[in-house]
Amino acid sequence: MAALKGKALIAYLIVCVFWGSTYLAIKIGVTELPPFLFAGLRFLIGGLVLLAIARALGDPLPRRGDWKTLAIVGLMLLAGGNAFVVWSEQYVASGIASIFVVTVAMWTALFDALIPGGQSELNWKVMAGLTLGFLGTLFLVGATPAEIMAADKRGPIALTIASASWSLGTVYAKRHPTKASPYMGAAFQMIVGGSTVALVGTLLGEWPAWHLSARGIGAIAYLVVFGSVLGYSAYAYALRHASATIVGTYAYVNPVIAVLLGWLLLHEPVQARTFIAMSTILAAVVWIQFSHKPAVGRSDGQTVGKSDDPSSHLTARPPRRPPQTEEAPS
């Protein structure tokens, strides 16, 4: 079944809404809690919950030979990816962060072509798309060179690092497939990544600033339940009943929902420049995907081993099973 129908359509809509709203929950949480402890404990709790669910469903623990791969992917996606998104939202609006994250698809196309063993090559069309997309990110920072130079660059730099790290993790996962079940693999990655980020927060001395409030608890609970467990389960269900290309279009919906929620609930300013930049980046991603050709002599039978990020649908084939990682840098 390739089209979205019935329960698969409901699952797809859940992914669009819940994963689009995670940026709002992160923004609320980071205003109440120190960023690295907030990000780390959120994933540690989510990973433990998903581990319990996977074991209850009969999934075996990952083989020892898969531990290294799952740990590396978890560190790249969550410690290097999501944690920097959380940190960045101290300085940028949640909607802006969601638009930056769309560039994951561009970084993935670039790394997949540059790192040996990939499926793609850098042709002029892909390079044109990458250039257009990065111009769109610059437009998010400022409309003129003077505005760009004067802008606070902490958030944009952190989001760029997050997107690049997430993409490297994606490419690494494609090169090193494991036999772990998708839910068990995601749980292991969340536990490793979450523990590492929480350790970073501890070393940075964030615990004195850790004071749980109703808003902080609500943000963590929302991200664990709806962003991690329910969102990932819905994504996995949708992938089982529809093509990866169709399900992957959630990545175009997420920033729209994030921008609208930030504007409605947090009164984040939305300018015409925001929508122009978002349209430019989305157009670049679509252009790259239509220009994405397998390199000569390379296999195109692999799928991206990830879930919540805009590049999870770069493959032309639906995966045989849901991807092995949990969530985008959101």
N, C-alpha and C positions, 0 to 999 in steps of 0.2 A: 504494500500500500504506500503510495507516494504522497497523496494529498492529505490535508488536515481535515479530519472529520470526527464528529462525536467526541469521545473522551480525549482523543489526541489533540483536538482543537482546544478543548478546555485546558489541557496540560500546557499547550503552547501559550495560551493567554496568561496562565499562571506565571510562566517563566517571564513573559514580557513585563507584567505588572510588578511581580515581586523583585526580579533582578533589576528592573528599572528604578525601583524604590529603595534599593539598598544604599544608593548614594545619599539619599535623604537621611536614612537611619545612621549612616556613618557620620554625617555632618552633625547630627544631634548628639551622637555619642562622643565625638571628639571635642565638643564644647563643654562636656561634663567630665570627661575622663582623660588621663594621659594617653597619647596616641598609641604607643607601642604595647603597653599593657592591655589597652582596649582591644587592639587588633589581635594580639597574641592569645589572650584568654578567650576571645570570641571563637577563634578557630580551634583552640584546644578543647573547649566545651563541645563545639559542633562535631569535632572529630570523634570524641568519646561517645557522643550520642549516636552518631552514624555507625561507629564500630559495634555498639550494642545492638542496633537494628540489624546490621549485616549478619552478626552472629546469630541473632534470633531467627533470621531467614535461612540460616544454614550455610552461609558463605564461609569457606575456610580462611584462616589467616594467611597473609602473603607468604610465599616461600622465601627462605632465607636468601636465595639468589636474587630475589626481586627487591630486597630491602634497600640496597644502595640506590637503585634507579628511582624508587618511590621517594626516598629521602631527598635526593638531588632535585627531583621535580618539585617536591613540596617546598624546598628552600627557595627555588627560583620563582615559583608562582606565588607563594604566600609571603615568605620573608622578604624576597626581593621585589615582588609585585604588589600584592595587596597592602602590605604594611606601609609602603610609600604612598599609596593612594590615601590611606587613612591620615598619614602625617600631612599630606598636601592639603587636605580639606580644612586645615587650620588657617590656610592662606587663600584658598580659592573657593568659589561657590560650588555646591554639589553638582549643579548642572554643567558647569564648565569642566569639572573633573570627569564627568561621564563622557563628554565629547572628546577629551584628550584620550580616553581609554580606547576609543574606536580605532586609534592609530595602531593598536596591537596587530590588526590585520596587515598593515603595511610593514611593520617591523618583522612579522613572521614571514611574509613573502621575501623580504630582503635576506634574512638569516637562512631561510630554506634554500635560497639560491647560492649563498656564499659558503655555507658550511658543507663540506663533502658528504655525499650520501643522500642528498635531497632529491626532490621531484621536479624542481623548477629551475629556470634560468632567467637571467636578467636581460630582457630584451628592451628595446626602446620604449615600448608601450608601458611596461612595468615601471621603468625609470621615470617616465612622464607622470604616471600615477603617483609614485612616491614623492616626486617634486611638488605636485599639486597638493597632496595631503599635508606635507610639512609646511607649505605656504599657508594652508588653512589653520594649522596650529599657531603659526606666528600671528595670524590675524586675530586669534583669540586673545593673544597677549596685548596687542596694540594695532591700531590702524595705520600708524606711520612709524618710520624708524625711530623718531624721537620718543614716541609713546612706548615702543618696545624697550628702548634703552632705560626709560624712566620707571618702567613697571616693576613690581615686586616679582622676582623670578623664582622665588623659592618653590612655590606651588608648581609652576610649569616644569621646572627642572626635575622635581621629585616625580611628577607624573610621566615625564619622558623616561626616567630611569625605571619606573614601575612597568611601563609598557614594554620597554626593551627586555627587562628581566623576564616578564611573563612570556614574551615571544621566544626567548632562548629556552625557557623551560618547555614550551610547546614543541619546539624543534627537537630538543633532547628526548622528549617523550616519544616522538615519532620515530627517532632513530633507535630507541631502546624499549620496545614493547615488553610488557610483563604479562604474566598469566593470572594476576590477581583479578578478582571480580571488580567491576567498576566501583561499587559502593565500598568495598574493603580497601581498594586502592586509594579512593578519595579520603576515607577515614584516616588511613596511615599518613597520607600527605598532610592533612590538616593537623594531625597530632604533632608531627615533626616540625612543620612550619610554624604552628601556633606556639609550641614550646620554645622554639628558637627566638621568635619575636618577643615573647614574654620575658625570656632571659635578657634580651637586649634592653628592654624596658627596665628590668631590675638593675642591670649594670649602669644604666643612665640615671638611676636614682628616682624613678617615677613613683615608687610606692607611697612616699609621703603625700603625693597629690592624688592618691587613689581614694576617693570618697564617693561611695555609691549613692546616687540620688534616684528618684523615681524615673527621671528621663534617661539616666544612664543604664539602669536595669532594663528599661523598656527597649532601648536601642540594642543592647546585647541580646535580649530575648528574641527580638524581631529578626536580627541577623542570623541567629542560630536556627530558629524554627523555620522562618520563611525564606531567608536568603540561602541557608545551607541545606537543611534536611528536606523541607518541602520543595524548595526551588529545584534542587538537584534531582530529586525523585521525579518531579514533573518533567524535567528536561530529558531524563533517561527514558521515561514512558513515551514521550513524544517522538524521540529518536527511534524507538522500537516500531512505531506505527506510521512513520512518515519519513521522507527523505531528509538527509542531513542538510541539503541545500535549502529546503523550505523551512525547516526548523531553525536553521542558522540565521534566518532573517530577523530573529528577535534582536540581534545586535543593532539593527537599524532603528528599532522601536525603543530600546532602552534609553538612549540619550534624550529622545523626545519626552518620554515620561519623566525622566530625571529633571529636565529643565522645567517642565510644567509644575511638578511637585515642589521644586525649590522655589519657584515663583509664587505658587499659591499658598504654601504653608510656612515658608521661611522668609517670604518677601524678598527673595534674591533678585537683583536687578537683571532684567532681560532686555538686551538692546538688539537692534537690527543686525549689528555686527555679529552677535552671537549666532543668529540663525544663518547668516551668510557663511560664517566659518564652519558651522555644523554641516551645512549643505555641501560645502567644498570638500570637507573630509569624507563625508559619506559618498559623494560622487567619485572621489579618488579611490575609495575602497571598492566600489562597484566596478570601476574601470580596471583596477588591478585584477580583480577576480575574473573578469571576462578576458583579460590579457594573459592570464596565468596559464602557461603551457608547460607540460612536462619536458624536462631536458632529455636530449637524445641518449638512449641507453639506460635510462633510469626507470625504475618501477613506479607505477602510479597507483599501486594497490593499497598504500598505507592510508591511514586516517589520522587526523589530528587527535592526540590523546588529551583532550581538555574539554572544559565545558563552558563556564561562564566568561567568555570573552569573544570579541567580534571576529576572531579568526578561526573559530571552531568549525566553520562551514567552508573552509577553503578547499576541502576535498570534493571531488565531483561525485563520489560514491557514498551512499549511506553506510555508516560503520556496521559491522556485524554485531556489535554490542555497544552499549553506551560508553562514552569516553571515560578515562580513568582518573580524571582530576575534577575538582569540585567547582571552582568558581573563578571568574575574571578578576582582574584587579579591582573589584568593586566591593 
